Amino acid sequence: MTERNWKLLGALALIALGVCGRVMLRQFVPSGSGWVMFDLFAVVGILSVLSGVLLGGVFALVVPLGAMALSDLVLGNGMIFVFTWSGFAMMGVMGHFARTDRAPTAAYGLKLTGVGVGGILAFDLWTNLGWWLLTPMYPHTAAGLAACYAAGLPFMAGHLLTTAALLPLTALGALWAVENRADLVQALRARLRVPGLS
């Protein structure tokens, strides 16, 4: 299988994980809880960064946008989608720029945690701005914007906790699988006795 085909397969798998994860985990998210944001950040935020790190290029945009578009067809969304979708795409681009010197090591795991934290901060600043602009919940003044950001702090804390805890583990596991892809495919071939799977 060519590198391009591997990347296409990886992109489809990440999009499928994002859609299934968001839709399936939504039922476990308590209503109105900013501390438990698994539907977005343990799934889409992480796969956004992973799409940039593992696949790079246009896939850093296609994967998060595809996962959000397809899952929003099921879950619904409002005009805030302009900010949420572009926020996740921004995280994918940050992952793309973290591709250099990638390796399944603890040091790289820490680097990705930093990328994830930076991505969350950028995402939350961006989407809170969008919420302030698009809804009448806060006055369209500097004080209203400050109040909107203050109200978003519990959500940001939840986003940071889930991403910082899960991103390094999933990223290092995925990097190990990518780097050992040939051996894994060979073992799978032998196990399933499938000729030509490479």
VMD Tcl script that draws the C-alpha trace (Angstrom):
set ca {
  {0.00 0.00 0.00}
  {1.39 3.40 -0.92}
  {2.01 6.15 1.63}
  {-0.83 8.18 0.14}
  {-3.24 5.26 0.56}
  {-2.09 4.77 4.15}
  {-2.81 8.44 4.82}
  {-6.26 8.20 3.23}
  {-7.03 5.12 5.31}
  {-5.75 6.88 8.43}
  {-7.85 9.97 7.69}
  {-11.00 7.88 7.22}
  {-10.29 5.98 10.45}
  {-9.75 9.19 12.43}
  {-12.93 10.76 11.01}
  {-14.90 7.60 11.87}
  {-13.47 7.61 15.40}
  {-14.37 11.27 15.79}
  {-17.94 10.81 14.62}
  {-18.57 7.63 16.61}
  {-16.85 9.04 19.68}
  {-18.80 12.30 19.68}
  {-22.13 10.64 19.03}
  {-21.66 7.72 21.43}
  {-20.04 9.68 24.27}
  {-22.60 12.51 24.17}
  {-25.02 10.46 26.29}
  {-22.45 10.29 29.12}
  {-21.83 14.05 29.30}
  {-23.84 15.59 32.12}
  {-26.05 18.43 30.92}
  {-24.45 21.83 31.50}
  {-21.15 20.36 32.68}
  {-18.03 22.23 31.69}
  {-15.76 19.81 33.53}
  {-16.61 16.76 31.47}
  {-16.32 17.60 27.81}
  {-15.49 14.16 26.44}
  {-17.78 14.56 23.44}
  {-15.55 17.28 22.02}
  {-12.12 17.27 23.54}
  {-11.29 13.68 24.34}
  {-12.31 12.89 20.78}
  {-12.23 15.75 18.27}
  {-9.54 17.85 19.95}
  {-7.20 14.88 20.20}
  {-7.87 13.59 16.69}
  {-7.37 17.12 15.35}
  {-3.86 17.23 16.76}
  {-3.22 13.61 15.71}
  {-4.33 14.31 12.14}
  {-1.69 17.02 11.92}
  {1.03 14.96 13.59}
  {0.39 11.63 11.87}
  {-0.90 12.70 8.46}
  {0.05 16.35 8.01}
  {-0.76 18.50 5.03}
  {-4.39 18.89 4.00}
  {-5.40 16.04 6.32}
  {-4.77 18.35 9.30}
  {-7.84 20.26 8.08}
  {-9.91 17.52 6.44}
  {-10.02 15.21 9.47}
  {-11.35 17.65 12.11}
  {-13.71 19.34 9.64}
  {-14.98 15.98 8.39}
  {-15.52 14.62 11.90}
  {-17.38 17.74 13.00}
  {-19.50 18.01 9.84}
  {-20.64 14.38 9.96}
  {-21.26 14.29 13.71}
  {-23.10 17.63 13.56}
  {-25.48 16.04 11.05}
  {-26.51 13.73 13.89}
  {-26.13 16.01 16.91}
  {-27.02 19.35 15.36}
  {-25.29 22.69 15.77}
  {-25.97 26.40 15.45}
  {-24.09 29.24 13.80}
  {-21.33 28.70 16.35}
  {-20.17 25.90 14.03}
  {-18.16 28.52 12.13}
  {-16.03 28.99 15.24}
  {-15.96 25.39 16.51}
  {-15.06 23.87 13.16}
  {-12.37 26.46 12.46}
  {-11.09 26.06 16.04}
  {-10.55 22.34 15.57}
  {-8.97 22.96 12.17}
  {-6.58 25.34 13.93}
  {-5.64 22.52 16.34}
  {-4.95 20.26 13.34}
  {-2.62 22.86 11.86}
  {-0.82 23.12 15.21}
  {-0.37 19.33 15.13}
  {1.03 19.60 11.60}
  {3.72 22.00 12.81}
  {4.58 19.58 15.63}
  {5.49 16.83 13.13}
  {9.20 17.60 13.26}
  {11.27 15.13 15.27}
  {8.20 13.04 16.02}
  {8.94 9.83 17.87}
  {7.10 7.66 20.41}
  {9.10 9.05 23.34}
  {8.19 10.70 26.62}
  {9.83 13.95 25.47}
  {7.68 14.07 22.36}
  {4.63 13.20 24.48}
  {5.35 16.29 26.58}
  {5.75 18.37 23.43}
  {2.35 17.18 22.21}
  {0.81 17.96 25.58}
  {2.08 21.51 25.14}
  {0.62 21.64 21.64}
  {-2.69 20.34 23.00}
  {-2.76 22.90 25.81}
  {-1.91 25.71 23.38}
  {-4.57 24.44 21.01}
  {-7.19 24.38 23.75}
  {-6.39 27.91 24.85}
  {-6.60 29.15 21.25}
  {-9.81 27.17 20.64}
  {-11.53 28.45 23.77}
  {-10.51 32.07 23.17}
  {-11.78 31.79 19.60}
  {-15.09 30.01 20.34}
  {-15.90 32.25 23.31}
  {-15.41 35.23 21.02}
  {-17.82 33.55 18.62}
  {-20.37 32.94 21.37}
  {-20.16 36.60 22.42}
  {-20.58 37.76 18.82}
  {-23.40 35.41 17.82}
  {-25.67 35.31 20.86}
  {-27.49 37.97 22.89}
  {-26.39 36.30 26.13}
  {-23.71 38.94 26.82}
  {-23.73 42.64 25.95}
  {-21.56 43.48 22.96}
  {-19.19 45.54 25.07}
  {-15.73 44.94 26.53}
  {-17.37 44.07 29.87}
  {-19.69 41.63 28.10}
  {-16.75 39.94 26.39}
  {-14.91 39.70 29.72}
  {-18.00 38.15 31.31}
  {-18.25 35.64 28.46}
  {-14.61 34.62 28.91}
  {-15.06 34.35 32.69}
  {-18.10 32.10 32.24}
  {-16.06 29.90 29.91}
  {-13.30 29.19 32.45}
  {-14.86 25.96 33.85}
  {-15.21 24.64 30.30}
  {-11.59 25.52 29.56}
  {-10.46 23.70 32.71}
  {-12.37 20.59 31.62}
  {-10.92 20.81 28.11}
  {-7.39 21.17 29.49}
  {-7.76 18.25 31.90}
  {-9.13 15.78 29.37}
  {-6.68 16.75 26.63}
  {-3.59 16.87 28.85}
  {-4.46 13.46 30.29}
  {-5.38 11.65 27.08}
  {-3.44 13.28 24.22}
  {0.05 12.01 25.14}
  {-1.17 8.45 25.67}
  {-3.11 8.22 22.44}
  {-0.48 10.09 20.41}
  {2.44 7.97 21.59}
  {0.48 4.77 20.96}
  {-0.48 5.96 17.48}
  {3.09 7.03 16.69}
  {4.41 3.65 17.79}
  {1.86 1.90 15.54}
  {2.80 4.13 12.57}
  {6.53 3.55 13.05}
  {6.04 -0.21 13.40}
  {3.40 -0.40 10.68}
  {5.35 -2.84 8.50}
  {5.84 -5.29 11.37}
  {2.21 -4.98 12.45}
  {0.97 -5.60 8.89}
  {3.30 -8.59 8.55}
  {2.05 -10.05 11.84}
  {-1.56 -9.46 10.77}
  {-0.88 -11.11 7.43}
  {0.58 -14.15 9.11}
  {-2.22 -14.33 11.64}
  {-5.00 -14.03 9.07}
  {-3.08 -15.84 6.33}
  {-3.92 -13.04 3.88}
  {-1.45 -12.79 0.99}
  {-0.50 -9.40 -0.37}
  {-1.59 -7.26 2.60}
  {1.23 -4.71 2.80}
}
mol new
graphics top color blue
foreach p $ca { graphics top sphere $p radius 0.5 }
foreach p [lrange $ca 0 end-1] q [lrange $ca 1 end] { graphics top cylinder $p $q radius 0.2 }
display resetview
